[in-house]
Amino acid sequence: MQICKALQRIYGLGRTSSLLICAQCGITSTTRVSDLYQSEMDSLSEWSQSLKPIQTNLKRANQQSLERLVNIGSYRGFRLVQGLPTRGQRTSSNAQTAKRIRRLKRTSRKSSR
């Protein structure tokens, strides 16, 4: 597998970020992962971690931002708790999946009591 494609499999790194990391490390994006030296792998990991949060840190940051919206009582936080669209989409004709899931959760809670 090419190094550019392998970096894209990391949560939080896309095509642009992986190409940037390869360029900063001096590795061509078509180089195969099996052909990398240990020093090149070390430099790749350093650059990827210093560029922006990835993997668990990114997931944690996203979760904390959503919890913050709920805790401050914003409209978006209220919609998140209800499981409805938060960015102004219509709900009378759309968002049927969200409504169905919410209805299923409500009926499963009643039956478990």
Number of C-alpha atoms within 10 A of each C-alpha: 11 14 21 24 17 14 23 16 12 13 13 17 20 14 12 10 17 22 20 16 22 22 12 12 17 12 16 13 18 12 14 14 15 9 11 12 9 9 8 15 12 11 15 21 13 13 15 20 11 10 12 12 16 17 12 11 12 14 13 13 13 12 11 12 12 15 15 13 17 17 11 10 11 12 11 17 19 16 15 16 12 13 15 20 16 13 8 8 11 10 12 7 7 11 14 12 11 15 16 11 11 14 11 11 11 11 10 10 9 8 7 6 5
